[in-house]
């Protein structure tokens, strides 16, 4: 909805300020959603939603592996 109407406003922020209350969200939240939608569509540079999910997954996996490694180190020194 916002992407369709942005040309009717002087800026993206003006469109978000006007349309956000109609969607029951804050203008900054709407602006972030629009920017992410543009990134996902290839209209804007930046990570896509899929890439952000992959980064989250890899960080979680990295954290788990570090914790496991610390447990193994502690167990090896105990034995």
N, C-alpha and C positions, 0 to 999 in steps of 0.2 A: 504494500500500500504506500509506504513512504517513498520507495524508489519510483513508483509511478507518478507521484505528486511533487517530487523534489524540484522539478522544472518550474513549478508554479510559485516557488519561494526564492528569495534572493540568495539563500545559502542552505546547506544541509542542516546546520544547527537551527535555523529558523523553521525549517520543515519539522524537525524533531521536536522543537518546543511547542509547535502548534498541534502536532498529531499525537504526541505522547499521552496527554490526558485522555484522549479518545480511546486509547488502547490500555488505559490504566497502568501505565509504566512511567518511569522517569525519563526525561529527555536524554540524559546521558546513556541510560540503558538502551534506548531505542537507537541512538547514534552508534553505539558499539555493535548492535545487531545488524544495522545497515552496513557498517564497515566490514563486518565478518561476511555478510552475504555477498558483498562486492568482491572480497578476497576469494570466496568459494567459487564465484562465477568467473574469476580471472580478470575482473575489471580493475582490480587494485592489487598492488604488490603486498606480500605478506603471507604468513602461513595460513593454510586452509584449515577447516575444522578437522578434517581427517589427519592432517599433519600435527595439529595440536593434541589430538587424542593419542596419536602414536608417541609423541614426546612425553605425555603424562604416563603412558604405559611403560615406556622405557625408564623413566625416572623411578617409578614404583618398583620395577624389576631390579634396578640398580640398588635401590635402598634395601630391598629384601636380600639381595646377594651380599651386600656389605654386612648386614646383620648376621647372616648365616656364617660368613667368613669370620666375624668376630667371635661367634659362639664356638666355631671349630678351633680357633686359636686358643681360646680360653680352655677348652677341653683338652687340647694337646699339651698345654703347659701343666694342667692338673694331673694328667696321666703320666 
